Amino acid sequence: MAQATSNSRTVEQQAGDALVAGAGLAGLFTALKLADAGRQVTVLAGVPRKGGATSTWAQGGIAAALGADDSPDLHVADTLAAGDGLVDEAAARALADDAAVRIADLEALGVTFDKKPDGSFSLGREGAHSRNRIAHVGGDGAGAAIMAALGKAALAHDNIYIVPGWHAADLIVERGAVTGLITRGGVEPDAPKLAFRADATVLATGGVGALYGVTTNPAGSRGHGIGLAARAGALVSDVEFVQFHPTAIACAEDPAPLATEALRGEGATLLRADMSRLMEGVHDDLELAPRDIVAREIAKEIGRGGTVLLDCRDAVGTRFADRFPSVFAACQRNGIDPFTEAIPVAPAAHYHMGGVVTDLAGAASLPGLYACGEVSRTGAHGANRLASNSLLESIVFGARIADSIAQTTCGASRPKTAPTGGSAPTGEDPHASHIKTLRQSMARNVGVARDATSLEETLSIIRDLEDQALPEASGYRNMLAAAHLIVAAAHRRHESRGGHSRLDFPQTEEALKRHLPLTLDEARATALTPPPQTAKTA
């Protein structure tokens, strides 16, 4: 268990009523709600990275029952169906019931959603939704527009103090409760350390996509929040369920640019190299089948040596540059003309359904700790996230976390002083080659389909890397811990369900239609199949 230790190089900083680790949608929305309730909030923005937070990259939009033919009940039903038996209905209900008021919150912050001439929302449809309920901003620019509005509001708020250049490394746990975070201000292991103390600590550190060699996520999405929470003893669950976006653009970029699902929502089709429809005979909803099904079909075709193409020429055509400017720019960067060519696509690690276990108020299993956004496991996604429920989860549970913390903190004004010593990394991470090894192994062995042999190979690699990790390298150890949890959880779930597909256990098992919570100690105790014994000769 990671706990605070006496260290002359660690300076203490008072963070106020709440400390929020992460400046993506989940972190900023939670901070704004707390600040509006009169609470003093410190937001750790981490080390600036190209492209910013994962939320900024979100192209699809936010799911909400805003149409005349829609309702929260229908949204809940679609969420339950997509989650393949593991959605907690109370969490799905919270998501759907709170959606409209949270969308209104974003509008009040200046987010301009796409509207029809009559003022109603211009709603799109994505995979596994029974109604048009995806609210967009500028076609495929929802994430960037929402983050711009929240960032502006947070910077202007007197109760919010944003600290760049420091990233979460270890939780401070005292007498069984979380009382803050140890942070680092640059490349480990020699970076300066700073301890932030607060009445409540909120993890909003994002997902795990960059644990994989092929991902749509920015480089910072390496599971650090899950790892540091688990190292401190927090419970995690559903971490075996990783969603692979079916249609990342197949190119040399890392991360891989995304060809948003909204393209398929507008009628784009998936084709083999011979121009035959890939999804015919696979699922009644064809290209709009649940993401795990579409991703597996694409992976199978590529595994057979084939090519999969996303044909937008008839469905989008000359509207492409205006309707989907981010995708169009990515195509141009990679020499693809979507007006005249179909786009080569491949599955990429995109979203994590599992994470730090929370209740409906966002509270984790350790007192004083909350988790919001992709680092959390609220139960709203189950085994497979319904498209565009992710941004919604961040704002719904961000508001709930803020309500909970506001009820348990006094809101007394506390002086804030600027920390010193934080800086962006100036040299290569001493574990860079090991991180590359890990990402390659995760992509090869823990991807769209897994089996015992592939999982045990990666478990063995992770254990070797943990043995070699520098003692002070908390960030790297957090990354390894997150990977260890994912692989161990996948190893023990002997079935295929949602985003977890086992080649050696292809069927869904009714007995495993349940959550399998996990601690890091349990993950590390996972037994590997002993190698076959070679017969001795006399």
BAKE-196737 format. One line per 5 residues: their letters; for each residue x, y, z of C-alpha. Coordinates in steps of 0.2 Angstrom, whole numbers, plus 5000, padded with zeros to 4 digits. Layout:
<sites>
a = X Y Z | ...
</sites>
This chain:
<sites>
maqat = 5000 5000 5000 | 5007 5017 4995 | 5007 5029 5010 | 5015 5046 5014 | 5032 5044 5021
snsrt = 5044 5057 5028 | 5055 5064 5015 | 5065 5080 5016 | 5062 5083 4997 | 5043 5083 4999
veqqa = 5036 5100 5002 | 5018 5101 5008 | 5004 5112 5000 | 4986 5115 5007 | 4974 5112 4992
gdalv = 4958 5118 5001 | 4942 5109 5002 | 4945 5098 4987 | 4960 5092 4977 | 4955 5087 4959
agagl = 4969 5077 4949 | 4965 5079 4931 | 4960 5094 4920 | 4949 5085 4907 | 4930 5086 4907
aglft = 4927 5076 4923 | 4940 5086 4933 | 4935 5103 4927 | 4916 5100 4928 | 4918 5093 4946
alkla = 4929 5108 4951 | 4917 5121 4943 | 4902 5113 4953 | 4912 5113 4969 | 4918 5131 4966
dagrq = 4900 5137 4963 | 4895 5129 4979 | 4908 5140 4988 | 4922 5127 4990 | 4940 5130 4987
vtvla = 4947 5118 4974 | 4964 5115 4968 | 4965 5106 4951 | 4981 5097 4946 | 4983 5099 4927
gvprk = 4998 5088 4925 | 5011 5090 4912 | 5005 5098 4896 | 5004 5086 4882 | 5001 5087 4863
ggats = 4982 5087 4860 | 4978 5090 4878 | 4965 5079 4888 | 4956 5064 4880 | 4940 5074 4882
twaqg = 4946 5087 4870 | 4948 5073 4856 | 4930 5067 4858 | 4921 5068 4841 | 4905 5060 4843
giaaa = 4896 5070 4856 | 4885 5067 4872 | 4871 5055 4873 | 4855 5062 4881 | 4836 5059 4878
lgadd = 4832 5076 4871 | 4821 5072 4856 | 4802 5072 4856 | 4802 5053 4852 | 4815 5049 4866
spdlh = 4814 5047 4885 | 4826 5043 4899 | 4818 5025 4900 | 4823 5022 4882 | 4841 5028 4886
vadtl = 4842 5017 4901 | 4836 5002 4891 | 4849 5005 4877 | 4862 5007 4890 | 4857 4990 4899
aagdg = 4857 4981 4882 | 4874 4987 4877 | 4882 4983 4893 | 4879 4964 4891 | 4872 4960 4908
lvdea = 4884 4970 4919 | 4877 4987 4919 | 4871 4993 4937 | 4853 4999 4933 | 4854 5012 4946
aaral = 4869 5020 4938 | 4861 5019 4921 | 4846 5028 4928 | 4856 5042 4936 | 4865 5044 4919
addaa = 4849 5045 4909 | 4839 5055 4922 | 4852 5068 4925 | 4857 5070 4907 | 4846 5085 4901
vriad = 4850 5096 4916 | 4868 5093 4914 | 4867 5097 4895 | 4859 5114 4901 | 4874 5117 4913
lealg = 4885 5115 4898 | 4875 5127 4888 | 4875 5140 4902 | 4894 5139 4902 | 4894 5144 4883
vtfdk = 4894 5127 4874 | 4884 5130 4858 | 4876 5113 4853 | 4871 5110 4835 | 4852 5115 4833
kpdgs = 4839 5115 4820 | 4831 5131 4813 | 4816 5128 4826 | 4829 5129 4840 | 4828 5110 4844
fslgr = 4844 5099 4846 | 4850 5092 4830 | 4853 5074 4836 | 4863 5060 4828 | 4862 5042 4830
egahs = 4877 5030 4835 | 4878 5011 4837 | 4866 5002 4848 | 4855 5018 4851 | 4837 5015 4847
rnria = 4834 5034 4845 | 4843 5049 4838 | 4850 5056 4854 | 4868 5062 4851 | 4870 5080 4854
hvggd = 4885 5087 4843 | 4895 5103 4843 | 4901 5109 4826 | 4898 5091 4819 | 4913 5082 4826
gagaa = 4920 5095 4838 | 4910 5092 4854 | 4925 5088 4865 | 4936 5102 4860 | 4921 5115 4861
imaal = 4916 5109 4878 | 4934 5108 4885 | 4937 5126 4879 | 4921 5132 4888 | 4925 5123 4904
gkaal = 4944 5129 4904 | 4939 5147 4901 | 4926 5146 4916 | 4938 5137 4927 | 4952 5150 4924
ahdni = 4940 5164 4928 | 4933 5156 4944 | 4939 5164 4961 | 4937 5147 4970 | 4948 5137 4958
yivpg = 4966 5136 4958 | 4974 5127 4943 | 4992 5120 4945 | 5000 5114 4929 | 5016 5104 4929
whaad = 5012 5092 4944 | 5005 5075 4941 | 4998 5063 4954 | 5011 5050 4959 | 5005 5042 4976
liver = 4990 5044 4987 | 4993 5049 5005 | 4983 5037 5016 | 4983 5040 5035 | 4972 5029 5047
gavtg = 4964 5021 5033 | 4958 5037 5024 | 4965 5047 5009 | 4971 5064 5015 | 4979 5070 4999
litrg = 4992 5066 4985 | 5010 5066 4983 | 5014 5073 4966 | 5029 5075 4955 | 5035 5090 4945
gvepd = 5043 5082 4930 | 5052 5066 4924 | 5054 5053 4937 | 5064 5047 4947 | 5073 5063 4951
apkla = 5058 5076 4949 | 5054 5086 4964 | 5039 5081 4975 | 5025 5090 4982 | 5012 5084 4994
frada = 4994 5092 4992 | 4982 5090 5007 | 4964 5092 5005 | 4948 5086 5014 | 4943 5077 4998
tvlat = 4953 5070 4984 | 4945 5067 4967 | 4954 5056 4954 | 4949 5062 4936 | 4965 5056 4928
ggvga = 4957 5047 4912 | 4959 5030 4905 | 4971 5017 4899 | 4971 5017 4880 | 4989 5022 4879
lygvt = 4994 5006 4888 | 4991 4999 4871 | 5003 5001 4856 | 4988 5005 4845 | 4976 5018 4853
tnpag = 4965 5033 4849 | 4970 5041 4866 | 4984 5053 4870 | 5000 5048 4878 | 4995 5052 4895
srghg = 4981 5040 4896 | 4991 5026 4904 | 4980 5021 4919 | 4990 5031 4931 | 4974 5034 4942
iglaa = 4969 5016 4943 | 4986 5011 4947 | 4989 5024 4961 | 4972 5020 4969 | 4975 5001 4968
ragal = 4993 5003 4975 | 4984 5012 4990 | 4972 4998 4993 | 4957 5004 4983 | 4945 4992 4975
vsdve = 4944 4991 4956 | 4932 4981 4945 | 4927 4977 4927 | 4945 4982 4921 | 4945 4967 4909
fvqfh = 4933 4977 4898 | 4942 4987 4886 | 4933 4995 4872 | 4942 4995 4855 | 4935 5008 4843
ptaia = 4932 4999 4827 | 4937 5013 4815 | 4953 5021 4819 | 4961 5027 4803 | 4974 5014 4799
caedp = 4990 5025 4797 | 5007 5028 4805 | 5001 5041 4818 | 5002 5037 4837 | 4989 5040 4843
aplat = 4979 5034 4828 | 4966 5047 4822 | 4948 5042 4825 | 4935 5040 4811 | 4920 5044 4822
ealrg = 4905 5032 4824 | 4894 5047 4818 | 4900 5043 4800 | 4892 5026 4801 | 4877 5035 4809
egatl = 4875 5045 4793 | 4876 5029 4783 | 4895 5026 4779 | 4898 5007 4776 | 4912 4995 4780
lradm = 4919 4986 4766 | 4931 4972 4762 | 4945 4975 4749 | 4933 4967 4736 | 4920 4980 4741
srlme = 4908 4968 4749 | 4899 4973 4765 | 4909 4967 4780 | 4894 4967 4792 | 4881 4958 4781
gvhdd = 4875 4942 4790 | 4885 4947 4806 | 4872 4958 4815 | 4855 4965 4810 | 4861 4983 4814
lelap = 4875 4981 4801 | 4888 4995 4804 | 4878 5002 4819 | 4880 4985 4829 | 4888 4987 4846
rdiva = 4906 4992 4845 | 4913 4976 4852 | 4905 4966 4838 | 4910 4978 4824 | 4928 4979 4831
reiak = 4929 4960 4832 | 4924 4958 4814 | 4936 4971 4808 | 4950 4962 4818 | 4946 4945 4810
eigrg = 4946 4952 4793 | 4963 4960 4796 | 4969 4945 4805 | 4966 4935 4789 | 4977 4947 4779
gtvll = 4962 4958 4773 | 4959 4976 4773 | 4944 4985 4780 | 4938 5001 4772 | 4925 5014 4778
dcrda = 4916 5021 4763 | 4909 5038 4766 | 4908 5043 4748 | 4889 5042 4746 | 4884 5045 4764
vgtrf = 4894 5060 4767 | 4902 5065 4750 | 4906 5083 4748 | 4899 5088 4765 | 4914 5079 4773
adrfp = 4925 5094 4776 | 4911 5104 4784 | 4902 5090 4793 | 4917 5081 4800 | 4932 5093 4799
svfaa = 4943 5084 4812 | 4942 5067 4802 | 4944 5076 4786 | 4960 5084 4792 | 4967 5068 4798
cqrng = 4963 5060 4781 | 4972 5074 4773 | 4987 5072 4784 | 4989 5054 4779 | 4986 5056 4760
idpft = 4968 5050 4760 | 4954 5059 4750 | 4938 5054 4758 | 4928 5062 4743 | 4935 5049 4731
eaipv = 4942 5035 4742 | 4936 5024 4756 | 4946 5026 4772 | 4957 5011 4778 | 4952 5007 4796
apaah = 4957 4996 4811 | 4952 4993 4829 | 4961 5003 4842 | 4961 5004 4861 | 4948 5018 4864
yhmgg = 4939 5017 4881 | 4939 5008 4897 | 4923 5002 4905 | 4932 4997 4922 | 4941 5007 4935
vvtdl = 4941 5013 4953 | 4924 5006 4961 | 4913 5020 4966 | 4895 5022 4973 | 4882 5034 4965
agaas = 4890 5049 4973 | 4907 5045 4966 | 4915 5039 4982 | 4928 5025 4981 | 4931 5011 4994
lpgly = 4944 5022 5003 | 4937 5036 5014 | 4941 5053 5007 | 4943 5047 4989 | 4932 5050 4974
acgev = 4934 5045 4956 | 4926 5053 4941 | 4926 5050 4922 | 4935 5036 4914 | 4946 5032 4929
srtga = 4930 5026 4938 | 4919 5011 4938 | 4902 5018 4942 | 4893 5003 4934 | 4885 5013 4920
hganr = 4894 5005 4906 | 4895 4987 4912 | 4904 4976 4899 | 4902 4987 4884 | 4899 5006 4884
lasns = 4885 5013 4874 | 4892 5026 4862 | 4893 5044 4868 | 4888 5039 4886 | 4906 5043 4892
llesi = 4906 5062 4891 | 4889 5061 4899 | 4895 5050 4914 | 4909 5063 4917 | 4897 5078 4920
vfgar = 4883 5068 4928 | 4894 5060 4941 | 4905 5076 4942 | 4890 5085 4949 | 4886 5071 4961
iadsi = 4903 5071 4968 | 4903 5090 4970 | 4886 5088 4979 | 4893 5075 4991 | 4909 5084 4995
aqttc = 4900 5101 4997 | 4889 5092 5010 | 4904 5086 5020 | 4916 5101 5019 | 4913 5118 5028
gasrp = 4919 5129 5013 | 4930 5139 5024 | 4942 5151 5014 | 4960 5145 5015 | 4975 5155 5008
ktapt = 4982 5147 4992 | 5001 5149 4988 | 5009 5144 4972 | 5020 5129 4973 | 5037 5130 4965
ggsap = 5048 5117 4956 | 5036 5109 4944 | 5041 5108 4926 | 5038 5098 4910 | 5049 5083 4907
tgedp = 5066 5089 4899 | 5073 5072 4895 | 5069 5054 4890 | 5059 5044 4903 | 5072 5031 4910
hashi = 5059 5018 4907 | 5055 5023 4889 | 5060 5006 4881 | 5051 4996 4894 | 5035 5006 4891
ktlrq = 5037 5002 4873 | 5039 4984 4877 | 5023 4984 4888 | 5012 4993 4875 | 5017 4981 4861
smarn = 5013 4966 4873 | 4996 4973 4878 | 4992 4977 4859 | 4998 4959 4854 | 4991 4949 4868
vgvar = 4977 4959 4877 | 4968 4966 4863 | 4951 4963 4854 | 4953 4944 4857 | 4964 4936 4871
datsl = 4967 4918 4877 | 4976 4911 4892 | 4993 4909 4883 | 4993 4927 4877 | 4988 4934 4894
eetls = 5001 4924 4903 | 5014 4930 4892 | 5010 4948 4896 | 5008 4944 4914 | 5026 4937 4914
iirdl = 5032 4953 4905 | 5024 4964 4918 | 5031 4955 4933 | 5048 4956 4925 | 5046 4975 4922
edqal = 5040 4978 4940 | 5055 4969 4946 | 5066 4981 4936 | 5057 4997 4940 | 5066 5011 4949
peasg = 5060 5012 4967 | 5055 5031 4966 | 5046 5029 4949 | 5029 5030 4955 | 5021 5035 4939
yrnml = 5029 5021 4930 | 5024 5009 4944 | 5006 5015 4943 | 5006 5012 4924 | 5012 4994 4927
aaahl = 4999 4991 4941 | 4985 4996 4930 | 4991 4984 4916 | 4993 4971 4929 | 4975 4973 4935
ivaaa = 4968 4972 4917 | 4978 4957 4912 | 4974 4947 4928 | 4956 4952 4927 | 4955 4946 4909
hrrhe = 4964 4930 4914 | 4951 4925 4927 | 4935 4929 4917 | 4933 4913 4908 | 4920 4919 4896
srggh = 4917 4931 4882 | 4906 4946 4886 | 4906 4964 4880 | 4923 4971 4877 | 4931 4955 4884
srldf = 4933 4941 4871 | 4942 4925 4875 | 4947 4914 4861 | 4948 4899 4873 | 4931 4903 4881
pqtee = 4920 4910 4867 | 4903 4908 4876 | 4895 4919 4888 | 4893 4911 4905 | 4877 4914 4916
alkrh = 4887 4911 4932 | 4899 4925 4927 | 4885 4938 4924 | 4892 4948 4939 | 4906 4960 4943
lpltl = 4922 4953 4949 | 4930 4966 4960 | 4949 4965 4962 | 4963 4972 4972 | 4981 4974 4967
deara = 4987 4960 4979 | 4974 4948 4971 | 4980 4952 4954 | 4998 4949 4959 | 4993 4932 4966
taltp = 4987 4927 4949 | 4994 4909 4946 | 5002 4906 4929 | 5000 4889 4920 | 5016 4879 4924
ppqta = 5025 4875 4908 | 5024 4857 4902 | 5037 4846 4911 | 5050 4838 4899 | 5052 4819 4902
kta = 5068 4814 4910 | 5079 4801 4902 | 5089 4789 4911
</sites>
